[in-house]
Amino acid sequence: MIKPLDITPINTTNKLHLKCEHCGFEEDITLQENSRDTVVNIDYNGKTEGQNYKEINCPKCNEIIKEN
């Protein structure tokens, strides 16, 4: 599961909650300011817009974590 956190009034965030369904790893991440994509756009249903951050590899088991 990938879930946006702390969504601003203009529907953006730089914080995501990850939960791996395979190994149970769970963590909140903050996108770094010097990375290519520092802000995630969120639609009105609370889902990320565009293709970035729809899938992330789990840092523990390397399985793909998908947005729910």
N, CA, C and O atoms as a GROMACS GRO file, in nm:
protein
  272
    1MET      N    1   0.084  -0.117   0.000
    1MET     CA    2   0.000   0.000   0.000
    1MET      C    3   0.089   0.124   0.000
    1MET      O    4   0.188   0.132   0.074
    2ILE      N    5   0.054   0.219  -0.082
    2ILE     CA    6   0.117   0.351  -0.081
    2ILE      C    7   0.006   0.451  -0.054
    2ILE      O    8  -0.094   0.455  -0.126
    3LYS      N    9   0.023   0.532   0.051
    3LYS     CA   10  -0.081   0.627   0.090
    3LYS      C   11  -0.017   0.763   0.112
    3LYS      O   12   0.080   0.774   0.187
    4PRO      N   13  -0.070   0.868   0.048
    4PRO     CA   14  -0.019   1.003   0.072
    4PRO      C   15  -0.052   1.051   0.213
    4PRO      O   16  -0.158   1.020   0.266
    5LEU      N   17   0.039   1.127   0.272
    5LEU     CA   18   0.020   1.184   0.406
    5LEU      C   19   0.031   1.336   0.400
    5LEU      O   20   0.094   1.389   0.309
    6ASP      N   21  -0.029   1.403   0.494
    6ASP     CA   22  -0.018   1.550   0.508
    6ASP      C   23  -0.044   1.623   0.376
    6ASP      O   24   0.039   1.701   0.330
    7ILE      N   25  -0.159   1.596   0.316
    7ILE     CA   26  -0.194   1.660   0.189
    7ILE      C   27  -0.225   1.807   0.212
    7ILE      O   28  -0.302   1.842   0.302
    8THR      N   29  -0.164   1.894   0.132
    8THR     CA   30  -0.183   2.039   0.145
    8THR      C   31  -0.316   2.081   0.084
    8THR      O   32  -0.380   2.001   0.015
    9PRO      N   33  -0.360   2.204   0.107
    9PRO     CA   34  -0.484   2.253   0.046
    9PRO      C   35  -0.480   2.255  -0.108
    9PRO      O   36  -0.584   2.258  -0.173
   10ILE      N   37  -0.360   2.255  -0.166
   10ILE     CA   38  -0.352   2.252  -0.313
   10ILE      C   39  -0.327   2.110  -0.365
   10ILE      O   40  -0.276   2.091  -0.476
   11ASN      N   41  -0.362   2.012  -0.285
   11ASN     CA   42  -0.355   1.869  -0.321
   11ASN      C   43  -0.216   1.822  -0.362
   11ASN      O   44  -0.200   1.759  -0.466
   12THR      N   45  -0.118   1.851  -0.279
   12THR     CA   46   0.018   1.800  -0.299
   12THR      C   47   0.071   1.748  -0.166
   12THR      O   48   0.020   1.783  -0.060
   13THR      N   49   0.174   1.666  -0.173
   13THR     CA   50   0.241   1.619  -0.053
   13THR      C   51   0.383   1.577  -0.088
   13THR      O   52   0.413   1.550  -0.204
   14ASN      N   53   0.469   1.571   0.011
   14ASN     CA   54   0.603   1.515  -0.007
   14ASN      C   55   0.623   1.398   0.090
   14ASN      O   56   0.736   1.351   0.108
   15LYS      N   57   0.513   1.350   0.151
   15LYS     CA   58   0.521   1.240   0.247
   15LYS      C   59   0.429   1.127   0.203
   15LYS      O   60   0.313   1.149   0.166
   16LEU      N   61   0.482   1.005   0.207
   16LEU     CA   62   0.406   0.886   0.170
   16LEU      C   63   0.421   0.780   0.278
   16LEU      O   64   0.526   0.769   0.342
   17HIS      N   65   0.317   0.702   0.298
   17HIS     CA   66   0.322   0.588   0.390
   17HIS      C   67   0.329   0.462   0.304
   17HIS      O   68   0.246   0.442   0.216
   18LEU      N   69   0.428   0.376   0.330
   18LEU     CA   70   0.445   0.252   0.258
   18LEU      C   71   0.413   0.135   0.350
   18LEU      O   72   0.450   0.136   0.467
   19LYS      N   73   0.344   0.034   0.297
   19LYS     CA   74   0.322  -0.090   0.371
   19LYS      C   75   0.329  -0.204   0.270
   19LYS      O   76   0.249  -0.211   0.177
   20CYS      N   77   0.425  -0.294   0.290
   20CYS     CA   78   0.447  -0.407   0.201
   20CYS      C   79   0.354  -0.521   0.240
   20CYS      O   80   0.353  -0.564   0.355
   21GLU      N   81   0.276  -0.570   0.144
   21GLU     CA   82   0.186  -0.681   0.170
   21GLU      C   83   0.259  -0.815   0.173
   21GLU      O   84   0.203  -0.915   0.219
   22HIS      N   85   0.383  -0.818   0.126
   22HIS     CA   86   0.459  -0.943   0.122
   22HIS      C   87   0.532  -0.970   0.253
   22HIS      O   88   0.522  -1.080   0.309
   23CYS      N   89   0.607  -0.870   0.303
   23CYS     CA   90   0.689  -0.894   0.422
   23CYS      C   91   0.642  -0.816   0.545
   23CYS      O   92   0.692  -0.839   0.655
   24GLY      N   93   0.546  -0.725   0.528
   24GLY     CA   94   0.493  -0.649   0.640
   24GLY      C   95   0.570  -0.522   0.674
   24GLY      O   96   0.534  -0.452   0.768
   25PHE      N   97   0.676  -0.492   0.597
   25PHE     CA   98   0.754  -0.370   0.620
   25PHE      C   99   0.661  -0.249   0.611
   25PHE      O  100   0.577  -0.241   0.521
   26GLU      N  101   0.677  -0.155   0.704
   26GLU     CA  102   0.592  -0.036   0.707
   26GLU      C  103   0.676   0.084   0.744
   26GLU      O  104   0.755   0.079   0.839
   27GLU      N  105   0.660   0.194   0.669
   27GLU     CA  106   0.741   0.313   0.694
   27GLU      C  107   0.677   0.435   0.629
   27GLU      O  108   0.612   0.425   0.525
   28ASP      N  109   0.696   0.551   0.692
   28ASP     CA  110   0.662   0.679   0.632
   28ASP      C  111   0.788   0.734   0.569
   28ASP      O  112   0.894   0.734   0.631
   29ILE      N  113   0.778   0.782   0.444
   29ILE     CA  114   0.894   0.841   0.378
   29ILE      C  115   0.864   0.985   0.340
   29ILE      O  116   0.750   1.021   0.312
   30THR      N  117   0.968   1.066   0.340
   30THR     CA  118   0.960   1.204   0.295
   30THR      C  119   1.050   1.217   0.174
   30THR      O  120   1.168   1.183   0.180
   31LEU      N  121   0.995   1.268   0.065
   31LEU     CA  122   1.072   1.283  -0.057
   31LEU      C  123   1.177   1.392  -0.038
   31LEU      O  124   1.147   1.499   0.015
   32GLN      N  125   1.299   1.364  -0.080
   32GLN     CA  126   1.408   1.458  -0.059
   32GLN      C  127   1.400   1.575  -0.156
   32GLN      O  128   1.360   1.559  -0.271
   33GLU      N  129   1.438   1.690  -0.109
   33GLU     CA  130   1.428   1.813  -0.188
   33GLU      C  131   1.516   1.812  -0.312
   33GLU      O  132   1.482   1.877  -0.411
   34ASN      N  133   1.627   1.739  -0.310
   34ASN     CA  134   1.716   1.741  -0.425
   34ASN      C  135   1.688   1.628  -0.523
   34ASN      O  136   1.764   1.609  -0.618
   35SER      N  137   1.579   1.552  -0.503
   35SER     CA  138   1.544   1.446  -0.598
   35SER      C  139   1.463   1.506  -0.713
   35SER      O  140   1.419   1.621  -0.707
   36ARG      N  141   1.445   1.425  -0.817
   36ARG     CA  142   1.375   1.474  -0.936
   36ARG      C  143   1.230   1.509  -0.908
   36ARG      O  144   1.181   1.612  -0.954
   37ASP      N  145   1.162   1.426  -0.832
   37ASP     CA  146   1.022   1.450  -0.798
   37ASP      C  147   1.010   1.474  -0.649
   37ASP      O  148   1.013   1.379  -0.570
   38THR      N  149   0.996   1.600  -0.610
   38THR     CA  150   0.994   1.632  -0.468
   38THR      C  151   0.853   1.648  -0.414
   38THR      O  152   0.834   1.651  -0.292
   39VAL      N  153   0.754   1.659  -0.503
   39VAL     CA  154   0.616   1.678  -0.461
   39VAL      C  155   0.528   1.584  -0.543
   39VAL      O  156   0.548   1.568  -0.663
   40VAL      N  157   0.432   1.521  -0.477
   40VAL     CA  158   0.338   1.432  -0.543
   40VAL      C  159   0.204   1.504  -0.551
   40VAL      O  160   0.155   1.556  -0.451
   41ASN      N  161   0.144   1.507  -0.670
   41ASN     CA  162   0.011   1.563  -0.687
   41ASN      C  163  -0.092   1.457  -0.650
   41ASN      O  164  -0.078   1.340  -0.685
   42ILE      N  165  -0.195   1.499  -0.579
   42ILE     CA  166  -0.299   1.409  -0.530
   42ILE      C  167  -0.432   1.448  -0.592
   42ILE      O  168  -0.465   1.567  -0.599
   43ASP      N  169  -0.510   1.348  -0.640
   43ASP     CA  170  -0.642   1.380  -0.695
   43ASP      C  171  -0.743   1.393  -0.580
   43ASP      O  172  -0.706   1.379  -0.464
   44TYR      N  173  -0.868   1.420  -0.613
   44TYR     CA  174  -0.968   1.445  -0.510
   44TYR      C  175  -1.011   1.318  -0.436
   44TYR      O  176  -1.082   1.325  -0.336
   45ASN      N  177  -0.967   1.200  -0.485
   45ASN     CA  178  -0.996   1.074  -0.417
   45ASN      C  179  -0.881   1.029  -0.328
   45ASN      O  180  -0.886   0.920  -0.272
   46GLY      N  181  -0.777   1.112  -0.314
   46GLY     CA  182  -0.664   1.078  -0.229
   46GLY      C  183  -0.562   0.988  -0.296
   46GLY      O  184  -0.478   0.928  -0.227
   47LYS      N  185  -0.566   0.974  -0.428
   47LYS     CA  186  -0.472   0.892  -0.503
   47LYS      C  187  -0.369   0.981  -0.571
   47LYS      O  188  -0.397   1.097  -0.603
   48THR      N  189  -0.248   0.926  -0.592
   48THR     CA  190  -0.145   1.004  -0.661
   48THR      C  191  -0.181   1.018  -0.807
   48THR      O  192  -0.231   0.925  -0.869
   49GLU      N  193  -0.154   1.136  -0.863
   49GLU     CA  194  -0.179   1.161  -1.005
   49GLU      C  195  -0.053   1.132  -1.083
   49GLU      O  196   0.057   1.148  -1.032
   50GLY      N  197  -0.068   1.089  -1.207
   50GLY     CA  198   0.047   1.059  -1.290
   50GLY      C  199   0.103   0.922  -1.257
   50GLY      O  200   0.044   0.847  -1.180
   51GLN      N  201   0.217   0.890  -1.315
   51GLN     CA  202   0.276   0.758  -1.297
   51GLN      C  203   0.374   0.750  -1.181
   51GLN      O  204   0.402   0.641  -1.132
   52ASN      N  205   0.428   0.862  -1.136
   52ASN     CA  206   0.526   0.860  -1.027
   52ASN      C  207   0.462   0.814  -0.897
   52ASN      O  208   0.354   0.861  -0.860
   53TYR      N  209   0.528   0.724  -0.829
   53TYR     CA  210   0.488   0.674  -0.698
   53TYR      C  211   0.360   0.591  -0.700
   53TYR      O  212   0.294   0.579  -0.597
   54LYS      N  213   0.325   0.533  -0.814
   54LYS     CA  214   0.217   0.434  -0.820
   54LYS      C  215   0.271   0.299  -0.773
   54LYS      O  216   0.197   0.217  -0.717
   55GLU      N  217   0.401   0.277  -0.795
   55GLU     CA  218   0.469   0.155  -0.752
   55GLU      C  219   0.606   0.190  -0.697
   55GLU      O  220   0.676   0.273  -0.755
   56ILE      N  221   0.645   0.128  -0.586
   56ILE     CA  222   0.776   0.149  -0.525
   56ILE      C  223   0.827   0.012  -0.480
   56ILE      O  224   0.749  -0.068  -0.428
   57ASN      N  225   0.954  -0.015  -0.500
   57ASN     CA  226   1.011  -0.141  -0.452
   57ASN      C  227   1.029  -0.133  -0.300
   57ASN      O  228   1.076  -0.033  -0.247
   58CYS      N  229   0.990  -0.240  -0.232
   58CYS     CA  230   1.004  -0.247  -0.087
   58CYS      C  231   1.152  -0.243  -0.050
   58CYS      O  232   1.231  -0.320  -0.106
   59PRO      N  233   1.192  -0.155   0.043
   59PRO     CA  234   1.332  -0.148   0.085
   59PRO      C  235   1.381  -0.275   0.155
   59PRO      O  236   1.502  -0.300   0.160
   60LYS      N  237   1.289  -0.356   0.209
   60LYS     CA  238   1.330  -0.475   0.284
   60LYS      C  239   1.336  -0.601   0.195
   60LYS      O  240   1.437  -0.671   0.197
   61CYS      N  241   1.230  -0.630   0.118
   61CYS     CA  242   1.224  -0.754   0.040
   61CYS      C  243   1.232  -0.732  -0.110
   61CYS      O  244   1.240  -0.829  -0.186
   62ASN      N  245   1.229  -0.607  -0.155
   62ASN     CA  246   1.240  -0.568  -0.296
   62ASN      C  247   1.117  -0.605  -0.380
   62ASN      O  248   1.122  -0.592  -0.502
   63GLU      N  249   1.008  -0.650  -0.318
   63GLU     CA  250   0.884  -0.673  -0.391
   63GLU      C  251   0.821  -0.538  -0.423
   63GLU      O  252   0.851  -0.438  -0.358
   64ILE      N  253   0.734  -0.535  -0.522
   64ILE     CA  254   0.670  -0.409  -0.562
   64ILE      C  255   0.554  -0.377  -0.468
   64ILE      O  256   0.466  -0.460  -0.445
   65ILE      N  257   0.555  -0.254  -0.415
   65ILE     CA  258   0.445  -0.203  -0.335
   65ILE      C  259   0.362  -0.115  -0.427
   65ILE      O  260   0.416  -0.023  -0.489
   66LYS      N  261   0.232  -0.141  -0.437
   66LYS     CA  262   0.145  -0.065  -0.526
   66LYS      C  263   0.051   0.023  -0.447
   66LYS      O  264   0.016  -0.005  -0.332
   67GLU      N  265   0.010   0.130  -0.512
   67GLU     CA  266  -0.089   0.219  -0.452
   67GLU      C  267  -0.223   0.146  -0.444
   67GLU      O  268  -0.259   0.074  -0.537
   68ASN      N  269  -0.296   0.164  -0.336
   68ASN     CA  270  -0.429   0.102  -0.324
   68ASN      C  271  -0.535   0.202  -0.358
   68ASN      O  272  -0.654   0.170  -0.354
   0.00000   0.00000   0.00000
